[in-house]
């Protein structure tokens, strides 16, 4: 793996001229019950920017994403090695509380997963358990602000007590994003956030991602290369557990350095 390692390092700083590095991975490996899933990944992800992870199914994109909020901790037989830092803090250090980490690193999954609670309580849940609001007025303000940031307030302001599950799929996904940002995360992870949505809802989520990047480090796993090209500033291409190539989205799509990237982007495999 040394060839890929040095290659990924050489372009690992893509985009960081504009923004400081938020997430720094060095030599990250992941195995599940001894089966290697990720090999020596090193990457610098800039803050206030969207970084897309692309590659065929089973290539390690989501595995790496799960390292960032220690979701792999919940999988029996998972082993993670290497250094993974957010704002210089080692994610896997024993002193790091996974619950606090997961508030700091929000996660939006493939299928919208609102809690079986009201729209209001979905968004208020995190601020309540983390003690971010001292009064009902403060909590109301956080809920409204989060729903506004998620582009949902105008659609739900008059029915905050309705179940989150009563919303359409696209609205549910925006509710989940509102829930994630209500606790002031540093990083937002999105694992195929639009794959269950129709084109109109997808366009709204993509517009939202573009707005949110002004304040957050966003990492999105997507099977849609068109989506990666539309929403991201940096793109990382994974293949068979390796980070093959990483650079500005424009470079990856118009001038890839590795033939495997070229083959994937032009549809020769994947």
Secondary structure, DSSP 4 states (H G I P E B T S, - for coil): -HHHHHHHHHTTTTTTTTS-EEEEEEEEEEEETTEEEEEEEEEEEESSEEEEEE-STTSSHHHHHHHHTTGGGGSTTEEEEEEEEETTEETT-TTS-HHHHHHHEEEE-SS----SSBHHHHHHHHHHHTT--SSHHHHHHHHHHHHHHTT-HHHHGGGTTSBGGGS-HHHHHHHHHHHHHTT--SEEEEESTTTTS-HHHHHHHHHHHHHHTTTSEEEEE-S-HHHHHHH-SEEEEEETTEEEEEEEHHHHHHS-SSHHHHHHHTTS--
